[in-house]
Amino acid sequence: MKTETLLMELETLCEKGGYSIRKERGSFRGDQCIIEGDKLIVINKNKPPESQAAILAKVLKNMSPDDTYIKPAVRKELEKIWTRLDRFNDDDVTEEIQES
């Protein structure tokens, strides 16, 4: 699956989970937060799509995505990323995604 396609699928899943997604420029990595009761994911648009996908996958892992239907191809990619998240820090995860 292409990284851009995966990124769009992950964004859709996060939005179904009640998150708003903001893509901004800056010197930050990105993550989730709650502002005045609203769930928000901030993504650095200067980062490569692989890094952005890793941020969204991390959020989805914490959301318990078992309650949401995830396409089999997307679930397969998510499970690969989750395995990398468990084994490495976030920087290594994005390098591994680029290699696969």
C-alpha positions in Angstrom: 0.0 0.0 0.0 1.3 3.4 -0.9 2.2 5.6 2.1 0.0 8.5 0.9 -3.0 6.1 0.6 -2.3 4.7 4.1 -2.0 8.2 5.5 -5.4 9.1 4.2 -7.0 5.9 5.6 -5.4 6.5 9.0 -6.6 10.1 9.0 -10.2 8.9 8.3 -10.0 6.4 11.1 -8.7 9.0 13.6 -11.6 11.4 12.5 -14.1 8.5 13.1 -12.6 8.2 16.5 -13.5 11.8 17.3 -10.2 13.5 16.6 -9.7 16.6 14.6 -6.5 16.7 12.6 -4.4 19.8 12.1 -1.3 19.9 9.8 1.0 22.7 10.7 4.5 23.7 10.0 7.1 24.1 12.7 9.8 22.5 14.7 7.7 19.8 16.4 7.1 16.1 15.8 3.4 16.0 16.4 1.1 14.0 18.7 -2.4 14.0 20.2 -3.8 16.3 22.8 -7.1 17.5 24.3 -7.8 21.2 24.2 -10.9 22.4 26.0 -12.5 18.9 25.7 -11.8 18.6 21.9 -9.5 15.7 20.8 -6.8 17.0 18.5 -3.9 15.5 16.5 -1.3 17.9 15.4 0.9 16.8 12.6 4.0 18.5 11.3 3.4 18.9 7.5 7.1 19.3 6.9 7.7 15.7 8.0 7.6 12.9 5.5 4.4 11.0 5.1 6.0 8.0 6.8 6.5 10.1 10.0 2.9 11.4 9.8 1.6 7.8 9.4 3.6 6.7 12.5 2.0 9.5 14.6 -1.5 8.5 13.5 -0.8 4.8 14.1 0.3 5.6 17.6 -2.9 7.5 18.3 -5.0 4.6 16.8 -3.2 2.1 19.0 -4.2 4.0 22.1 -7.8 4.3 20.8 -8.5 0.6 20.8 -9.3 0.3 17.1 -10.9 -3.1 17.6 -14.2 -1.3 17.9 -13.9 0.2 14.4 -13.8 -1.6 11.1 -10.4 -1.3 9.5 -9.8 -2.5 6.0 -7.6 -5.6 6.0 -4.8 -4.0 4.0 -4.8 -1.0 6.4 -4.9 -3.2 9.5 -1.9 -5.2 8.1 0.1 -2.0 7.7 -1.0 -0.7 11.1 0.1 -3.9 12.8 3.6 -3.6 11.1 3.9 0.0 12.4 2.6 -1.0 15.9 5.2 -3.7 16.1 7.9 -1.2 15.2 6.5 1.2 17.8 6.9 -1.5 20.4 10.4 -2.3 19.4 11.9 1.1 18.5 11.6 4.7 19.3 9.6 6.9 16.8 12.6 7.9 14.8 13.5 4.3 14.0 9.9 3.6 13.1 9.8 6.1 10.3 13.1 4.8 8.9 11.8 1.3 8.9 8.6 2.4 7.1 10.6 4.0 4.4 12.6 0.8 3.8 9.5 -1.5 3.4 
